[in-house]
Structure formats: structure tokens, C-alpha cells
Amino acid sequence: MTIPPSVKPTLKLQDVHLKLGSDAGPVHILRGINLEIMPGETIGVIGPSGSGKTSFLMIAAGLETTTSGTVTACGTTYNGLNEDALAEFRRDHVGVVFQNFHLVPSMTALENVALPMEFARKDGAFERAQVELEAVGLGHRIHHYPGQLSGGEQQRVALARAFVTEPEILLADEPTGSLDQGTGEQVMQMLFDLQNRNGTTLILVTHAPDLAAQCSRLIKLADGQVVSDEVISENA
Amino acid sequence: MPNLTLSWRLARRELRGGFGRFRIFLACLILGVAAITAVGNLSESVLGGLRTDGKKLLGGDIDLRLLHRPASATQKTFLKAQAETYSESITMRAMVRPTTTRERRAMVELKAVDSAYPLVGQMETTPASSSKDSYALKDGSWGASVDANLLTRLQLKLGDTVKLGSITVQIRNTIIIEPDRVASVFSLGPRVMIDLKALHQSGLVQPGSQLRYHYKLTLPKSADPKAWQSTLAETFPKAGWRLRTPEEAAPGIKRFLERMTLFMSFTGLTVLLVGGLGITGAVRSYLDTKTETIATFKCLGAPGNLVFSIYMMQVLVIGTIGITIGLIIGGGSPIILLELIGNHLPVRPAIGLYSTPTLVAAVFGFLSTVTFALWPLGRARDVSAAHLFRFSLDTTARRPRWGYVIATLIGILLLALCTLYTSSDWFFALWFIIGSILTLVLLRFSAYLIMQIARKWKPGRGALWRLVQTNLHRPSTPTPNIVVSLGLGLTVLVAIGLIEGNLSRQISERIPERAPAFFFLDIQPGQVAEFDKAVTSVKGAGAYKRVPSLRGRIIQINGIPVEKAEVAPESQWAIRGDRALTYAANKDDVASAITQGEWWDAGYSGPPLISLDAGLARGFKVGLGDSLTLNVLGREITANIASLREIDWRSLKFDFAIVFAPGVLEGAPHSHIAAIEAVPEAEDAVERAATDTFANISAIRVRDALQAASVILSGIGAAVKGTAALTLIAGLIVLAGVMASEHRRRVYEAVVFKVLGAGYKRILCIYMLEYGILGLLTGAVAAGIGSLTAWAVIKFLMGSEWVFLPNIVILTVVLCVLMTTSVGLIGTWRALGQKAAPHLRDD
């Protein structure tokens, strides 16, 4: 994928540091991250445990406040935004997929998917949710509760929920970590299909190098720093 | 502003899982609301009965009462002319004994009526008979209707005769319903009803005798009662009678009921307070299980106030259900109770569901629900979406935003204001509020101390004590919840138990030590010398004292009518009706010591002077030289205060709040009263000596009176303790809630302990010790605070002698340990029953 020089990055991190307090003293988790991620890119983030992958994702989602540095996503700089403003920003621009799905157990698949649309007070939330569920092959399971679905189905519901608002950025944290290999591959295929359909910028945090290899760009973190950043496939 | 439609839609989805998770919440709220509703409706039903039956209880539209003396012929003529129907009666205390023996005798509440009685309602007797047949003179004996217990007491049967004064009275039937009788809370004997003519023949009507003359009348329908009263007051401005209308048919019972309602309402509010703490715990537990959902909402773009409104709506829905059930139970239980025991009450209750107490309970319920749920809801609002990524973030100790803290404080303030507004006594209500807050603060501080001590405690190397110690102070420990919730219920029980125990002890032990054996009433001036000789010469009789006695009503304080004068609540009793008066030349005739001013000379003959009780002087805000105006037998006497005396009423020594100097009351018709000490074996002989020769004189056996008072006190104590026990039940529910919220942790711990090789017994031992120690400490803290409260009430509010009663305190601590270990055992048993493997696979 060739990006014209006039196009602005979807996500930009400038000298981002993150320190968290603990009983044993402050822990320096991210140490000066500088990154520019362009629209439509698919980024694989890998690194050993404790390298700062999840913290990077949380910073990108606006779920964690940086100790220093600047985060700008879709033209909005996070610094100075309060929690509610960040929630509204996520609602309008960011989708998140988790390893443990995090569906609301008291709501049906349809209600779970409609939720971001409802939060955004958009009309036709349920019609749109149904379309999205059909797109992930769950048109026949829309009234089922998460507890009545398999792991793979739950993750597909989570994908539908993440894509229903057509976000510019999709953050995925080990999306196949709780699934068997076969199901995981199906889910990943679906994830890339949806990303491709919407032209979404995808940031995928994973332990699995083969999964990361499916992305167009691979960022390797170690000890809270970017140790490598390489474009691996123009067409991924 | 959150989108309320969206909040409601999401709240509804959350509630689809059913209400099982809200069991503790519901139980706490139902119990609190039901207690307040029940107390309010019970009281209203009885007070409503007083209102509805006011005319019947009064025996007419108007009741005029004169003490010691009858109305004049002019007054009677006026009353008869004005009334549609008119009746006269006299009530007094008198002695009766069977004509066949001198060994048994009893004091009775005598009521002599005319042929027009009753003006309202019907007299019912067994066997049924007309009043003419009941009371008429037949074969030389007057007739009487009596309370059935007189027959038992004197071993008599219908048709037997008794001696009343100088006449013989045949008992013809027993009373089932006496329409205008308001059963006195404190009565010295059974009722005997006779004809007025019989009383006048009995020799009991003597000048100065303690007779109450009642003139009852019904007014024509066209008459305006208010206008009629004005005309009466204008026609006989100095009559000195006490006028009552149906609205105030039984002021004593009304006051007693209002006071009981006040105390029981406060206990009900304490139940709600404990329940409120349970609500906080239950909402927190529920929201803890919702942390992931809330974080997901946040992650998907839900702002904090939307999260707050979603869960507040759920709380309100559950609250509404709980309050409704509480109102139904609280409204229904008095109806059932009154159907069962209504016949034993002083008045016929107007059974029903009353809107005011029900509404008050609903308001308290809603305010408590919102106030006690605000804190955990405020915290839930701030659950971070990052929780989905980083589970280890501990949020238990967080304080919600200041807005929620302030809203909680406003809720508490509103609850306090509601308590003040709905209470019949602001003074008590204020102390209740201050006491509750202080108790809560003390309990929370005690919990903090227990945790600090546990933290510093270094148990030996064994894992058992170390785990117990850790559980007492670890993050999310149940210590504060248990100490505060269970401690509050126990504190109330200890305080009430000790107060009642102290009062009972006063009546059953302390007072009899100092009290005389008998009081004698209605000794006529002409009988004085002979009576003195008769009773003091009995072998075994001890110290004897006799004083003149008559009654009068305080009508002005420093020239201001008492209705307009500023009188402290604790001195209101003195202006409520007629008070006993005496006169004395010598200081030695009065038991109490002078604290201000000087006693008059023995031969004083100047303007009227009085010596006043110092307590009343404080309540009336008067001092030396100020004046009181009294109506004594229709005559108004204004007297200046010459001295003040500090009276210890509990000594049961003869004393009078108002003692006149010589020269004022000697000429008024009056009688004497006397008291005598006697060894128990001599009591019967003293009674015979006093009442055989002097048939008009009544003897009050102090032992019987104290026993009656003791029975009343234990009845009141049982009612209050019964309500207070609900606070303990509320505490128990909260404890069960704590156990429920701890269940997951307990299961997890038990699984890990099992994996690490701990046996069943060992794990059980750890938990039993933890809950046993927590129960012991909570019981000890509650015993301490409860004892302190009881001491303050007895010492300062009642001005009485305080004795620490260890049994009650020990019982409370044991009860607390039993409760915590039992609930702990049940919870632990369930946790221990879990297989390790499934949990390990899940993790």
C-alpha cells in the first residue's frame, strides 16, 4: 500500500512515556515511543511479556493516560481530554477486540452489537447490528446470550460489535488467544476481511509471529521501547 | 445529562437476569420499611380508635370534672338546661372486703353512676341486666357490677356481698364493657360500679375526700360545641372544672401511645439504618460483579454519567419493589396483630392502613435506598475501561467523586430532617440522630482499630493464626462491614437491655428498700388522732408520717396563663392537671432540703407563700419572689415563692412540689394522707387496723403497686425489645450479605489451600477462628458503646442511679460470637464443599 505524502497519520505517538505506581515503587512501562500509523495500515505488535504491548494498546485507545508525550488519533490529541471525552472519541473512531471477548453477559448478541450505536444515539442501531452479525455468519444466533455461544462465536460477535460503527482504528488484543487454532484462523480471516472492507487501520497485539506476519507492518517492542519497525508486506 | 431512555433500556436488559442477586438488598429494605410502616400504622390504628370513639370514651360531648367537691345547684341547673342528655357520676378509690371475712380486702376503683348513665354506648355485663337491676337496693343490699378479677382476688362469686364503707353491696354481675372506660395504663384496683345513691349512703363522701365528680352531657345537634364552651366559661369563669371534649377523651393514653410510637419509630429507623448499610454492601457486591460490564460500556464509549444512571435506575427499580413489599408487610401485620389482641388494648383500635405513616415509611425507604446506594454507584461510575486489560487494578478503597460524596451527605441530611419533621418530639429526635451518627463513627473507628491491631499483631509461625490475622485486615476484609452493621444492632439491644434492666432494678430492688409499706388516703381531719394511734400501735409498724393533702391546678405563672407560659418539656406534667398540695408550718414536716430562700416562721400569717420544687422552678423559669396562681377547689390563690427545694422523687418519701405556708389552706375542705413502714409480716395487721375501723380510708399496698408498675415496665420493655430485635435481624442479613459477597474469595482460597495440602478441618478452623474473633470483638465494641449509651440515658436523661449489669453484656457478646460463627460456618461449609478441579481448570 503506497500512502501519498499529504495524508496525515491516523495515529501518532510522540515521545510517549508511561510510568505506573506500585507497592515496590514506580514502574517505567513505556520509554519514549515514537510512531506514526497511516490510514488503512495493518500493524502487528509483538514482543515478550512485559514489553509494553498491552500498555501501548491502552495508550492508543485512550484508556491509559501518558506520563509524558503526545498521542494524536484521527486528528484529536488526547492530552487534556477527560475520561468522558475519551469515551466519546472511542465511540466515534475506535473499535476494540479483546482476547476474552468482553461481551455483556446480560445482553443478546444483537444487543451487544447494537450497543456502540446506541451509545452514539444513532438511528437503526438494531438493523445495522443485524447486518453486521450476518456479515460474521451469525445471522441465526442474534437472540442468543453470550453464555449460549461458543468461544469462536463470541469473538465473532465481538468483531461485529467492533466494526458496527465503522471505526477508523481497530485495536485488537490477542483476539485469538482464547480460541483453538482452527477457530482462531477463521476469526483472523474475518478480522482482516472486515478491515479490508472498511479500510480500517488495524493494530494487532499478539504473541504469535505468524499472526503478526499477516499484517503490513511489524512493530517489535522490548522493555517499553520500539526495537524494530518494518514494513513486511505492501499488500497485506 | 445522560439519555434516560437509553439508560432505562440498558437497565432493563441488566435486570433480565432476575432479582436473585438483590436478595440482601431487598431483605434489608423490606425489613426497615416494614418496621417503620408497622409501628406507624399500629400507633395510628390505636390513636384512630381514640379519635373515632372519642365521644363514647368521654361518655358524651362534654365531660366536666371537679375534684373533692360537687358542682353547685346553679351550675347543675345550667348544665341540665343546656344539655340534650345529662349524667352525673363520682369516681374514687375505696376499700372493699367480703362481709363474711376480715382476712381479705382489696382497693378498688369505685364508680358511682346515676340512672342516666351511660349517655353514649351500652353497658354490658354477665349475666346481662339493666343498670336498674344491677345497682338497685334489694333486700337491704345495694347492687354492684365488678371486674371479674375482683371475684378471683377476694374469692367471691356472683351474689356474694362485700362491705364498702358503711354499706353492704351485693355483686350482681361482672363487667364486659364499660363504654366510657379508658383502661388506665396504671390502675390500683379492679372496677366496682354502684349507684350514686349508694355511694352517698356509704359514708365515703367526706369533705376533702379524693372524689372526682363528673358531669357528662350530650349537646343538641344544633349546638356549636366551641360556642357552648365559651358560654360556659363566661357564665362560670371561676368554676375550676376541667373540661374535656371527645378530641381529648383519653389524653394519658394518647401521650403514652405517642411516646411509645416515638421510641418504636426510632428503633424502626435504626433497623432501616442497619438495612441501609446492608444496601450499601449489597449494591457494592452487585457492582463488583458488574465491573467488567461497566468497563466494556466505557470501552464502547459510554460516558460515566450514563453508567451511573443505568445502575441507579436498577437500584430504584429494586428499591421500589422492596419498599412496596415492605409497605404491604408493614401495613398488613398491625391489622393481623390488632385482630388478635385488639380486645386487650385500652381502646378499640380503628384497624386500617393509614396513608400518613405509610407515606412516611415510603419516603424513608426511598431516601435510604438512594443515599446508601450513592457511594458504591459513584465508585462504579469511575470504573476504568482499562480494567479489561489490567485486571489487577484494585479499586476497593477508592472514594467516589466529590459530587457523589456531597450527594450522599445531602441524603443523610434529608434523612435527618425527615426524622425531625415526622417526630412528635424534636428534642428526642435530635438526640437520636446525634446518637446514631456518633455510634456509627465509633463503630467505624473501632473497626479501624481492630484492623490496625491485627496488622501489627505478629502471630507465631503457624499458618493458622497468620491467616486469621491477615483476614482481619487484608484489603476488602469484611471487618468494617461486620463491626458496623452487626455492631449497630447489638449496640441498640445492649442499650435497651441495660436501660430496662436499670429501671426494673429501681422498681424491684432499690425502691422497696426505702419505700413505706402503705400509703393511706382520705383520712378525715376528725379521724386523725384515732387513726394515728390505730396504725402506729400495730406490732411491727415502723416510721409513720401524715400530712394534710388537697389538690389544685396551676393556672398562671407570674400572671401568665399556663397555656401561654413557656414551660420546659420535663415540667409539663405539673401544669397538665391537678397536683397534690399541702401546707406546713415547720420545715421538719417536709422531707426535702431547701436550696434557695428561707422557710417561713412557724406562726406566719402574711400573704400566701409557697415553697416550690427547684426542678419545677427551672422548668417554669421562675425564682424566689415570683408567683404562681393556683385554682384550689374553685378558689384562685396567688402565692409568692419563698423557697426552693430539691426533691428526690425516687425516695418515695412524702413530698410535695408545692407546699403552702400556714394561713391559706387550713380552712379548705381537705383530708390527710399518711405513710407507714412495716415489716412484711405486719402488713396485713396494719391494713386491718387502718381500714376496719375507718371504712372511708383507702390503703395502697406499695408492694402491689410496685408489682403492677413492674409488670407494665416489662410489657413496655418487651415491645421495645421486640422492635429492637429487628435491628439484630437486619444486622444478621447484612452479615449474610457479607458472607455471600465473600463466597467467591472463600471458594478460591479453599481450593488453593486444598491444593497446598490443608485438610478440611484445618480450613474450617481458620474460618471459624476468623469469624469467632470478629464476633467477639464486634460484641465487645457493641457492649462498650451500648453500655455508654445506657449510662448516659440513665444518668443524664432520667437522672437515675446507674448500675452496670454484666449479664446482659455477656449475653450480647456470646450472642454475637454465635451469630458470626454460625453464619460463617454456613458460608464456609458451602465453600469447602466445592471440588478443586473445576475451579483450577477455570483459572
Interface residues (C-beta under 8 A of the other chain):
Chain A: T54 L57 M58 A61 L63 E64 E83 D84 A87 E88 F89 R90 R91 D92 V96 F98 N100 H102 L103 V104 P105 S106 M107 E111 L115 P116 E118 F119 A120 R121 R161 D173
Chain B: N3 L6 R9 L10 R13 E14 R16 G17 E292 T293 A295 T296 F297 K298 C299 L300 G301 A302 P303 G304 N305 L306 D382 S384 A385 A386 L388 F389 R390
